[in-house]
Amino acid sequence: MVLPSLPRRSDSIALDEDAFRATALALRRDGFAAVPGLFSRDEVRDVERLLDRALLEAEHTPAALPFLVRYPRRGEVAEDAGPGRGLGGWDQIELNHAAALAPALLETAVFQGCTALARRLAGRVSRSFDHVIYKGARNQTATPWHQDAAFALWRASRPRQLHFWIPLQDVTPESGCMTFLAGSHLGPLVRHRRVLRSSGQPGQEARPDPAGSISCPLPVGGLTIHTPTTLHRAGRNESALPRKAWIIQYGPLGSARLAVKRLAGALPVPLAGESTRLE
């Protein structure tokens, strides 16, 4: 993926010019960048509260169930304390189009800051998709090596498309932080094999040589950014606490794609009690 020349600086992101240029360089060279310290713990906690509530309400909303993906727990079940702890007995829970279900997410400092940074890096882009992955404590479900482009109808590099991975707590290799293969975005899409995941959903899995892979532990408030053709994975959460992450994808005409999905009935409506917001 080739990023365009750096756009005009935006003052809405707490990232100095040197850090911004290092981020842009890493994306061009390696296909990913780790950016610490963008948000405060309170700003991330605002997102976590909204997502915890959305997951709880989606479980009891028939119209939201098609957007909820649950992985059965194997072996001993962690103590159940809702989405924040035992995930209701599930090993892993994912929620697709979380911001459509909980539009208040679009008003958070985290979303606004990510959008400003995405536009500073890639020009006129907007959100095209977002989803949430909660891995339970001592989780057994690893996210295998893959390129996000392998899930798309058009399996090719998409210029100016960026994917933000935002942990909602400190993340380490033990808890399942992101791991990347630097430079993998510069080659062709690698061969993926179709797999059936324990959730019952189809998946794609690559089997690259992992030598030289780079893990990206981060304190809360940081994030990683990668391109659609960057090989990446996240291991099991072997820690005693859940590992939560919000993933936002940006690209040209992202809002237009969401509008088409909404007209086609392929986008969820806000959960009960959630206000609507024009995008």
Summary of the structure (lengths in Angstrom):
residues: 279
radius of gyration: 17.7
end to end distance: 27.3
largest distance: 52.6
contacts: 911
relative contact order: 0.23
helix: 29%
strand: 25%
